[in-house]
Amino acid sequence: MTSKWDDADLDTAPPVTQEDLARAVHRVGLQPAPGKKTKISIALDPDVVSWFKHQSGERGYQTLINATLREAMQRRTLEDTLRRVIREELHPA
């Protein structure tokens, strides 16, 4: 099987500089990837960590913990909004 590229063609790319890397944008598909995550240290009960590890499968338990926290955060915002709307409907100004 022959390649349409010669080995010589592969060596013609210019070298990548630090400036090039500084301008680089990490993308997922065509969209820029979300910002980097913040590393923290957190103490969790062993049974909680064990449960997340068991549930996570291939994804990684820290990814699952992050998704669970995000879901709780969004649910709380929705819950607060619904409570406010219901209160306004029951007691109009």
Summary of the structure (lengths in Angstrom):
residues: 93
radius of gyration: 24.3
end to end distance: 78.1
largest distance: 78.1
contacts: 127
relative contact order: 0.05
helix: 55%
strand: 4%
